Amino acid sequence: QRKNPFSSDDRLASKPAHTHRGDPTYGRPPEGSRTEQRGRDAHSHVGREVEELCLIIRRTGEVGEDGHVRVTFGQLFETYVTISNKVVGILLRARKHGLVHFEGEMLWQGKDDDVVITLL
């Protein structure tokens, strides 16, 4: 729209045309925008879900000899799915942050029910 001679949207005139990969603002919403706020809110919400998942693992799992709590994916799925249907996504996020460990890239209900999830 910035290049469209028929556009009357003045908000576009004050924004830079493009950012480049080296620019620190590349791929980020403008500061103070509603998009930035929604992103912060979503990040916070997912963080709370990861914390809740870790608490459920601690509550339902068993402590091993090394002190780590372990639970099978099948047991966790049955417990957590009543709370949220995003159990696999939240597990992946928890692993990304170093909070849990399990073998494999993805977990599938039924097929991976015996995979052990370790709370780190």
SERO-4910 file (N, C-alpha, C, O; in steps of 0.05 Angstrom, whole numbers):
BEGIN
 pado doro    nc1    nc2    nc3   cac1   cac2   cac3    cc1    cc2    cc3    oc1    oc2    oc3
  Gln    A     16    -24      0      0      0      0     17     25      0      9     46     -9
  Arg    A     42     23     10     59     46     12     66     57    -16     69     81    -20
  Lys    A     67     39    -36     74     47    -63     49     53    -80     51     63   -102
  Asn    A     25     47    -69      0     51    -83     -7     81    -84    -12     92    -62
  Pro    A     -7     94   -107    -13    123   -108    -42    129   -100    -48    152    -95
  Phe    A    -59    109    -99    -87    114    -93    -93    109    -63   -116    113    -54
  Ser    A    -73    100    -48    -77     95    -20    -77    121     -4    -60    139     -9
  Ser    A    -96    123     14    -98    147     30    -92    141     59    -98    157     77
  Asp    A    -79    119     64    -73    111     92    -47    125    101    -25    118     92
  Asp    A    -50    146    117    -27    162    126     -9    147    146     14    154    149
  Arg    A    -20    126    159     -3    111    178     20     98    164     41     94    176
  Leu    A     17     91    138     39     77    124     62     95    117     84     86    114
  Ala    A     56    121    114     77    140    105     99    143    126    122    148    118
  Ser    A     93    140    152    113    144    172    130    120    179    150    122    193
  Lys    A    123     97    168    137     72    175    159     67    154    156     74    130
  Pro    A    181     55    162    202     49    143    192     28    123    175     11    131
  Ala    A    202     29     99    192     11     78    199    -19     84    182    -36     83
  His    A    225    -24     91    233    -51     96    255    -51    117    270    -32    120
  Thr    A    256    -73    132    278    -78    150    294   -101    138    284   -117    123
  His    A    319   -102    145    337   -123    135    346   -141    157    344   -134    180
  Arg    A    356   -164    150    363   -185    169    382   -175    191    380   -184    214
  Gly    A    400   -157    186    418   -148    206    406   -128    225    417   -123    247
  Asp    A    383   -117    218    369    -97    235    358   -111    260    345   -132    257
  Pro    A    362   -100    284    352   -112    308    322   -113    309    311   -129    325
  Thr    A    308    -97    293    278    -98    294    267   -117    273    243   -120    270
  Tyr    A    285   -130    258    276   -149    236    259   -171    248    268   -185    267
  Gly    A    236   -176    237    219   -198    246    204   -193    272    193   -211    284
  Arg    A    204   -168    281    191   -161    306    170   -140    301    173   -123    284
  Pro    A    148   -141    316    128   -120    313    138    -94    324    156    -94    341
  Pro    A    126    -72    315    135    -46    326    131    -44    356    111    -54    367
  Glu    A    150    -31    369    147    -28    398    122    -13    406    115      7    393
  Gly    A    109    -23    427     85    -10    437     60    -16    421     38     -7    427
  Ser    A     62    -33    400     39    -40    384     22    -61    398     31    -75    416
  Arg    A     -2    -64    389    -20    -84    400     -9   -112    393    -13   -131    408
  Thr    A      3   -115    370     15   -140    362     37   -148    381     39   -172    389
  Glu    A     54   -129    389     75   -135    408     62   -144    435     72   -163    448
  Gln    A     41   -131    444     28   -138    469     16   -166    467     18   -181    486
  Arg    A      3   -172    445     -9   -199    442     13   -220    443      9   -241    454
  Gly    A     36   -215    431     58   -233    432     68   -238    460     74   -260    468
  Arg    A     71   -216    475     79   -218    503     59   -234    520     66   -251    536
  Asp    A     33   -229    515     12   -243    529     13   -273    523     10   -290    541
  Ala    A     16   -280    497     18   -308    489     42   -322    501     40   -344    510
  His    A     64   -308    501     89   -319    513     84   -325    543     93   -346    553
  Ser    A     72   -307    557     66   -310    585     47   -334    590     51   -350    608
  His    A     26   -336    573      7   -357    576     20   -385    572     15   -403    587
  Val    A     37   -387    551     50   -413    546     69   -419    569     72   -442    577
  Gly    A     82   -399    580    100   -403    603     85   -415    627     95   -432    641
  Arg    A     61   -405    632     44   -415    654     36   -444    648     35   -461    666
  Glu    A     30   -450    623     22   -478    616     46   -497    620     42   -519    629
  Val    A     70   -488    613     94   -504    617     98   -510    647    104   -532    655
  Glu    A     95   -489    663     97   -493    692     77   -513    703     83   -530    719
  Glu    A     52   -510    693     31   -529    702     37   -557    693     33   -576    709
  Leu    A     47   -561    669     55   -587    660     77   -599    678     75   -623    685
  Cys    A     96   -584    686    118   -593    703    107   -601    731    116   -621    742
  Leu    A     87   -586    741     75   -593    766     60   -620    764     60   -636    783
  Ile    A     46   -624    742     31   -648    738     50   -672    736     45   -694    746
  Ile    A     73   -668    722     93   -690    720    103   -697    748    106   -720    755
  Arg    A    108   -676    764    119   -680    791     98   -695    808    105   -713    824
  Arg    A     72   -688    804     51   -701    820     45   -729    812     40   -747    829
  Thr    A     46   -735    786     38   -762    776     61   -781    772     57   -805    771
  Gly    A     85   -770    770    108   -787    764    120   -800    788    111   -796    811
  Glu    A    141   -815    784    155   -829    805    184   -819    806    196   -815    785
  Val    A    194   -816    830    222   -807    833    241   -831    829    237   -852    841
  Gly    A    260   -827    811    280   -848    806    303   -846    825    304   -829    843
  Glu    A    322   -865    823    345   -865    840    362   -840    838    376   -832    857
  Asp    A    362   -828    815    378   -804    811    363   -778    820    374   -756    818
  Gly    A    339   -781    831    324   -758    841    306   -745    821    291   -727    828
  His    A    307   -753    796    290   -742    775    263   -756    775    261   -780    779
  Val    A    242   -740    770    215   -751    768    211   -760    740    217   -746    721
  Arg    A    199   -784    737    194   -795    710    165   -804    708    153   -813    728
  Val    A    154   -801    684    127   -809    678    126   -818    649    141   -808    633
  Thr    A    108   -837    643    106   -845    615     88   -826    601     71   -813    613
  Phe    A     91   -824    575     75   -805    559     46   -813    560     28   -795    562
  Gly    A     40   -839    560     12   -848    562     -1   -838    587    -24   -829    587
  Gln    A     13   -842    610      2   -833    636     -2   -803    636    -22   -793    646
  Leu    A     18   -788    627     17   -759    626     -6   -750    608    -20   -731    615
  Phe    A     -8   -762    585    -29   -754    566    -56   -757    578    -73   -739    576
  Glu    A    -61   -780    591    -88   -785    603    -93   -765    625   -116   -756    628
  Thr    A    -74   -757    640    -77   -738    662    -80   -709    651    -98   -695    659
  Tyr    A    -63   -702    633    -62   -674    624    -82   -666    603    -90   -643    601
  Val    A    -92   -686    587   -110   -679    566   -137   -669    576   -151   -655    562
  Thr    A   -144   -675    601   -168   -664    613   -164   -634    619   -184   -620    622
  Ile    A   -140   -625    621   -134   -597    627   -130   -581    601   -141   -560    597
  Ser    A   -115   -593    582   -109   -580    557   -104   -600    535    -93   -622    540
  Asn    A   -113   -594    511   -109   -612    489    -83   -607    475    -78   -618    454
  Lys    A    -66   -590    486    -40   -583    473    -17   -596    487      5   -584    488
  Val    A    -21   -619    499      0   -632    515     26   -635    500     48   -630    511
  Val    A     25   -644    475     50   -649    460     65   -623    454     89   -621    457
  Gly    A     50   -602    446     63   -576    441     75   -565    466     97   -553    465
  Ile    A     62   -567    489     73   -557    514     98   -573    522    117   -562    532
  Leu    A     97   -600    517    120   -616    523    144   -608    506    167   -607    516
  Leu    A    139   -603    480    161   -594    463    173   -567    472    197   -564    472
  Arg    A    156   -549    481    165   -523    491    181   -527    517    202   -515    521
  Ala    A    172   -545    535    186   -550    560    213   -563    554    233   -556    567
  Arg    A    215   -580    534    241   -592    526    259   -571    515    283   -571    521
  Lys    A    249   -553    499    265   -531    487    278   -514    509    300   -505    506
  His    A    264   -511    531    274   -495    553    290   -511    574    298   -501    595
  Gly    A    294   -537    568    311   -554    585    297   -563    610    311   -569    630
  Leu    A    271   -564    611    256   -572    635    249   -601    635    247   -613    657
  Val    A    246   -614    612    241   -642    610    258   -655    589    270   -641    572
  His    A    260   -681    590    275   -696    569    258   -721    561    247   -734    578
  Phe    A    258   -726    535    246   -751    525    259   -757    498    269   -739    485
  Glu    A    259   -782    491    271   -791    466    252   -786    443    227   -787    446
  Gly    A    263   -779    420    247   -775    395    241   -746    391    243   -729    408
  Glu    A    233   -740    366    226   -713    358    198   -705    366    192   -683    375
  Met    A    179   -724    363    151   -719    368    139   -743    383    149   -766    380
  Leu    A    118   -738    398    105   -760    412     76   -763    401     62   -743    397
  Trp    A     68   -788    397     42   -794    386     26   -810    405     37   -830    416
  Gln    A      1   -803    410    -16   -818    428    -19   -847    417    -23   -851    393
  Gly    A    -17   -866    435    -19   -894    428      8   -906    420     17   -924    434
  Lys    A     21   -895    400     46   -905    391     69   -900    411     86   -918    415
  Asp    A     69   -877    424     91   -870    442     82   -870    472     95   -856    488
  Asp    A     62   -885    479     52   -885    506     73   -894    527     71   -887    550
  Asp    A     92   -910    518    112   -921    537    137   -904    538    156   -911    552
  Val    A    139   -882    523    162   -865    523    164   -851    551    144   -840    560
  Val    A    187   -852    563    191   -840    589    198   -811    587    215   -803    571
  Ile    A    184   -794    602    189   -765    603    202   -760    630    190   -767    651
  Thr    A    225   -747    630    239   -741    654    238   -712    660    244   -695    643
  Leu    A    230   -705    684    230   -677    693    258   -669    703    268   -681    722
  Leu    A    269   -650    690    296   -642    697    296   -619    717    317   -610    725
***
